[in-house]
């Protein structure tokens, strides 16, 4: 078995450069919602001292000194371009698994009998660049974890010409020896700290540990990572995605003490979470809402709270999820607090058949599910949030995120098509 992972380089920035071709080779950054934090940047932006996660107000001087081009995040544009890139990949490889907006796994099993995998994927990278102008890096290896390492090497070392293949034990051990332990897919902060405390400093040292040692110190995810580093493919990408919660949260452009605005923000976030849930064919068993004040304003009363509730039946129904989230919001609200942020989290996510409940309080569940699917169809056709619940409010409310530097939706909105003057 051989897996390839196709990873777009500095994806958000690359998309902006597609529609602003004069920015090729220039420092570019893309900001988070509310234009608060750098979430993506080009190598040229890194070279002048910027980093992912930098608050904009702290690096304003660098941005102005080096004339860094700043864009507000535009997920609709990035998602539309992602669909184009992934459609090219799916026409070239029979079986693919989308992992994120800028990353997709491709199963190359059987391709080596007819093609040179490295040359085949290099041609694919060139095709993606020719048809979309998006640069990609591709890693090829017997496991997804090793393939992701290969894509990092391809991204950081131009000599690979967009593709790095780890297809022998010698290459595998060399890659594990020089790769950063905390950059290995599946090794998070806690696992990294645990490995360091156990005297493990490199991926190779971890891979060389005996199985008995690994099973004694780690649970299933850590064991799977160890197996993958040793060339045994065992990670189901769909299972990894299902384990994740779905979260939508955002700091407000202006603080507010109004319950109606908090409810509007929570309703909008809950609706967005439900949309994502249906898109992956899943249902959630628990909804959590949190809200907090501005912790940087020590002169104001501080407040943070979070509450959860379980659904009687796992659901992806927008109305049901929003109603539950609004009840939690009302329970947590405290007058006199200037709120800065709210968020919604869906968890206990399952896929496939949902266990029914004879005491289900929603008698018309099938009709409600059909209503949610209709909303999705209309919003895909006419634009995100074209049809929404009234409680979500309008676009000019103070809790809405700031996006002063957002590009147009060139690919999905006929009123924002690219024009050449």
C-alpha positions in Angstrom: 0.0 0.0 0.0 1.2 3.5 -0.8 -0.5 6.7 0.3 0.0 10.2 -1.1 -1.0 13.4 0.7 -1.5 16.5 -1.4 -1.0 19.6 0.8 -1.5 23.1 -0.6 1.3 25.5 0.3 0.3 28.5 2.5 -3.2 27.8 1.2 -5.1 30.8 2.2 -2.4 33.1 1.0 -2.0 31.2 -2.2 -5.7 31.7 -3.0 -5.3 35.4 -2.4 -2.3 35.5 -4.7 -4.3 33.8 -7.4 -6.7 36.7 -7.6 -4.0 39.3 -6.9 -1.2 38.1 -9.2 1.0 41.1 -8.4 1.5 39.7 -4.9 3.6 36.7 -6.1 6.8 36.7 -4.2 5.6 39.4 -1.8 4.9 39.1 2.0 1.2 38.2 2.5 -0.8 37.3 5.6 -4.4 36.2 6.2 -6.1 37.1 9.4 -8.5 35.2 11.6 -12.1 36.2 12.0 -12.4 39.7 13.4 -8.9 40.5 11.9 -7.2 39.8 15.2 -4.6 37.1 14.6 -2.4 35.9 11.7 -3.5 32.5 10.7 -1.6 32.0 7.4 1.4 33.7 5.9 3.8 33.3 3.0 7.5 32.4 3.4 8.3 36.1 2.5 6.1 37.2 5.5 8.0 34.7 7.8 11.3 36.1 6.5 10.5 39.6 7.9 9.7 38.3 11.4 6.0 37.4 11.3 4.6 34.1 12.7 1.4 32.3 12.7 -0.6 33.2 15.8 0.8 36.7 16.1 -1.8 39.3 17.3 -2.0 42.0 14.7 -1.8 44.8 17.1 1.6 43.5 18.4 3.2 43.3 14.9 1.6 46.3 13.3 5.0 48.0 13.1 6.5 45.0 11.1 3.5 44.9 8.8 3.8 48.6 8.0 7.6 48.7 7.7 7.8 45.8 5.2 4.6 46.7 3.4 3.0 43.3 4.2 -0.2 42.7 2.3 -3.0 41.9 4.7 -6.3 40.0 3.9 -9.2 39.1 6.1 -10.1 35.4 6.0 -12.7 34.5 3.4 -13.6 30.8 3.9 -16.2 30.9 1.1 -13.5 31.8 -1.4 -11.1 29.3 0.0 -13.7 26.5 0.1 -14.7 27.1 -3.5 -11.0 27.0 -4.7 -10.5 23.8 -2.6 -13.3 22.1 -4.5 -11.6 22.9 -7.8 -8.2 21.6 -6.6 -9.7 18.4 -5.1 -11.8 17.8 -8.2 -8.5 17.7 -10.2 -7.1 15.2 -7.8 -10.1 13.0 -7.8 -10.0 12.7 -11.6 -6.4 11.5 -11.4 -6.7 9.1 -8.5 -9.7 6.7 -8.0 -9.8 6.7 -4.2 -9.3 9.9 -2.2 -10.1 11.0 1.4 -10.5 14.7 2.1 -8.9 15.6 5.4 -9.1 19.4 5.5 -9.7 22.4 3.2 -6.1 22.2 1.9 -5.2 18.6 2.3 -6.4 15.3 0.8 -5.1 11.7 1.0 -4.9 9.6 -2.2 -4.6 5.8 -2.2 -1.9 4.8 -4.8 -2.3 1.1 -4.3 -1.8 -0.6 -7.6 -0.6 2.5 -9.4 3.1 1.4 -9.3 2.3 -1.4 -11.7 1.4 1.1 -14.4 3.1 4.4 -13.4 6.1 5.7 -11.6 4.3 7.1 -8.5 6.7 9.9 -8.0 6.5 11.0 -11.6 2.7 10.6 -11.7 2.2 12.8 -8.7 4.7 15.4 -9.9 2.7 15.7 -13.1 -0.4 16.0 -10.9 1.2 18.9 -8.9 2.1 20.6 -12.2 -1.5 20.2 -13.5 -2.9 21.7 -10.3 -0.5 24.6 -10.6 -1.4 25.1 -14.3 -5.2 24.9 -13.9 -5.6 26.7 -10.5 -2.2 28.5 -9.8 -2.2 26.8 -6.4 1.2 25.3 -5.4 1.1 21.9 -3.6 3.5 19.7 -1.9 3.1 15.9 -2.1 4.4 13.2 0.2 4.2 9.5 -0.8 4.8 6.7 1.7 3.3 3.3 2.9 1.4 5.1 5.7 -0.4 8.4 6.0 1.8 9.6 8.8 5.0 9.1 6.8 3.3 10.6 3.7 2.6 13.8 5.7 6.2 13.9 6.7 7.1 13.6 3.1 4.9 16.5 2.2 6.7 18.6 4.8 10.0 17.8 3.3 8.7 18.6 -0.2 7.4 21.9 1.0 10.6 23.0 2.8 13.1 21.7 0.2 12.7 22.9 -3.4 15.0 20.2 -4.6 12.2 17.6 -4.3 10.3 19.5 -7.0 7.0 19.2 -5.1 7.2 15.5 -4.4 9.0 13.5 -1.7 8.6 9.7 -1.7 9.6 7.6 1.3 9.6 4.1 -0.2 12.4 2.3 1.5 13.4 1.5 5.0 16.6 3.6 4.6 14.6 6.7 3.6 12.1 6.0 6.4 14.8 5.9 9.1 16.6 8.9 7.7 13.3 10.9 7.6 12.5 9.9 11.2 16.0 10.9 12.4 15.8 14.5 11.1 12.1 15.3 11.5 10.9 17.3 14.4 9.2 15.1 17.0 6.5 17.7 17.8 5.7 18.1 14.1 4.7 14.5 13.7 1.0 14.0 12.8 -0.7 12.5 15.8 1.7 13.8 18.4 0.1 16.7 20.2 1.4 18.8 22.9 0.7 16.4 25.8 2.1 13.4 23.8 5.2 15.4 23.0 5.8 16.4 26.6 5.2 12.8 27.7 7.7 11.5 25.1 10.3 14.0 26.3 9.8 13.0 29.9 10.4 9.4 28.8 13.7 10.3 27.1 12.4 10.2 23.5 13.8 13.1 21.4 13.2 12.1 17.8 10.6 10.2 15.8 13.2 7.5 15.1 13.7 6.9 18.9 10.0 6.6 19.3 9.6 4.2 16.3 12.5 2.0 17.7 10.8 1.5 21.0 9.6 -2.1 21.5 5.8 -2.7 21.2 5.5 -3.7 24.9 6.9 -0.3 26.0 4.6 1.6 23.7 1.5 -0.3 24.9 2.4 0.3 28.5 2.8 4.1 28.1 0.3 5.1 25.4 -3.4 4.6 24.4 -4.7 3.7 21.0 -3.8 7.0 19.2 -0.2 6.8 20.3 0.1 3.2 19.4 -1.3 3.9 16.0 1.2 6.7 15.4 4.1 4.3 16.5 2.8 1.6 14.0 2.6 4.2 11.2 6.1 5.4 11.8 7.2 1.8 11.4 5.4 1.5 8.1 2.2 -0.2 9.2 -0.8 1.6 7.8 -3.6 1.7 10.5 -5.1 5.2 10.7 -8.6 5.6 9.3 -8.9 9.3 8.4 -12.7 9.1 8.6 -12.3 7.9 12.2 -9.9 10.7 13.0 -12.4 13.3 11.7 -15.3 11.7 13.6 -13.4 11.9 16.9 -13.1 15.6 16.5 -15.7 18.0 17.9 -17.2 20.7 15.7 -16.6 24.2 17.1 -17.6 27.7 15.9 -16.6 30.7 18.1 -15.6 34.3 17.5 -14.6 37.4 19.3 -16.9 40.3 18.7 -15.8 43.5 16.9 -17.5 45.4 19.7 -18.3 44.3 23.3 -21.9 44.0 24.1 -24.1 43.5 27.3 -27.3 42.8 25.3 -28.8 39.3 25.7 -30.4 39.6 22.2 -27.0 40.0 20.6 -25.5 37.1 22.5 -28.4 34.9 21.4 -28.0 36.0 17.8 -24.3 35.1 17.8 -24.9 31.7 19.5 -27.8 31.0 17.1 -25.5 31.8 14.1 -22.7 29.7 15.4 -24.9 26.8 16.3 -26.5 26.9 12.8 -23.0 26.8 11.3 -22.0 23.8 13.4 -25.1 22.0 12.3 -24.3 22.7 8.7 -20.9 21.2 9.1 -22.3 18.2 10.9 -24.7 17.4 8.0 -21.9 18.0 5.4 -20.0 15.1 6.9 -23.1 12.9 7.3 -22.9 12.9 11.1 -25.1 13.7 14.1 -24.2 15.1 17.6 -25.3 14.0 21.0 -24.2 17.0 23.0 -24.1 20.8 22.5 -22.0 23.1 24.6 -22.1 26.9 24.7 -19.5 29.2 26.3 -19.4 33.0 26.7 -16.8 35.3 28.2 -15.9 38.9 28.9 -12.8 40.8 27.6 -10.0 39.5 29.8 -7.7 42.2 28.5 -10.0 44.8 30.1 -9.1 44.5 33.8 -11.1 47.6 34.5 -14.4 45.7 33.7 -16.1 42.9 35.6 -14.8 39.5 34.4 -16.9 36.5 33.5 -16.6 33.1 31.9 -19.1 30.3 31.8 -19.8 27.1 29.9 -22.8 24.8 29.9 -23.8 21.6 28.0 -26.9 19.6 27.4 -27.5 16.2 25.8 -30.0 15.5 23.0 -32.4 12.6 23.5 -31.5 11.5 20.0 -28.3 12.3 18.1 -29.2 15.1 15.8 -28.1 17.3 13.0 -31.3 19.4 12.9 -30.5 23.1 12.9 -33.6 24.1 14.7 -33.1 21.6 17.5 -29.5 22.5 18.0 -30.1 26.2 18.0 -33.0 25.9 20.4 -30.9 24.0 22.9 -28.0 26.4 22.5 -30.3 29.4 23.2 -31.6 27.8 26.4 -28.0 27.4 27.6 -27.3 31.1 26.7 -30.2 32.3 28.7 -29.2 30.3 31.7 -25.6 31.6 31.6 -26.4 35.3 30.9 -25.4 37.7 33.6 -26.5 41.4 33.4 -23.9 44.1 33.7 -21.1 42.1 31.9 -19.6 43.4 28.7 -19.2 40.2 26.6 -16.5 39.8 24.1 -16.8 36.2 22.8 -19.3 33.3 22.5 -18.9 29.9 21.0 -20.7 26.6 20.3 -19.3 23.1 20.4 -20.9 19.9 19.2 -19.5 16.7 20.5 -20.4 13.0 21.0 -20.5 12.8 17.2 -21.6 9.7 15.4 -22.0 8.7 11.8 -24.4 6.3 10.1 -27.6 5.0 11.6 -28.7 6.9 14.7 -30.3 5.0 17.7 -33.9 6.2 18.0 -35.7 7.0 21.3 -39.3 5.9 21.9 -39.7 9.1 24.1 -38.3 11.4 21.4 -39.8 14.9 22.1 -39.5 15.8 18.4 -42.5 14.1 16.7 -41.8 15.4 13.2 -38.1 14.6 13.0 -38.2 13.4 9.4 -39.8 16.6 8.2 -37.3 18.7 10.2 -34.4 16.8 8.6 -35.9 17.6 5.2 -36.1 21.2 6.2 -32.4 21.3 7.1 -31.4 19.7 3.8 -33.5 22.3 1.9 -31.8 25.1 3.8 -28.4 23.6 2.8 -29.4 23.3 -0.8 -30.6 27.0 -1.0 -27.5 28.3 0.7 -25.2 26.3 -1.5 -27.0 27.7 -4.6 -27.4 31.3 -3.5 -24.7 31.9 -0.9 -23.9 31.2 2.7 -26.6 32.4 5.2 -28.9 33.6 2.3 -31.6 31.7 4.2 -31.2 31.6 7.9 -33.2 31.6 11.2 -34.6 35.0 12.2 -32.9 34.7 15.6 -29.5 34.9 13.9 -30.1 38.6 13.2 -28.7 40.8 10.5 -25.3 41.4 9.1 -24.7 44.8 10.8 -25.0 43.7 14.4 -22.1 44.6 16.8 -21.1 41.0 17.5 -20.4 40.4 13.8 -16.7 39.9 13.0 -14.6 42.7 11.5 -13.3 41.9 8.0 -12.1 45.1 6.6 -9.7 43.5 4.1 -11.8 40.6 2.7 -11.5 39.7 -0.9 -14.6 39.3 -3.0 -16.2 35.9 -3.4 -15.0 35.6 -7.0 -16.1 32.1 -7.5 -19.5 31.9 -5.8 -21.1 35.4 -6.1 -22.1 36.7 -9.5 -22.1 40.3 -8.1 -18.4 39.9 -7.0 -16.9 38.4 -10.2 -13.4 39.3 -11.0 -13.2 42.2 -13.3 -10.3 43.5 -15.4 -10.1 47.2 -16.0 
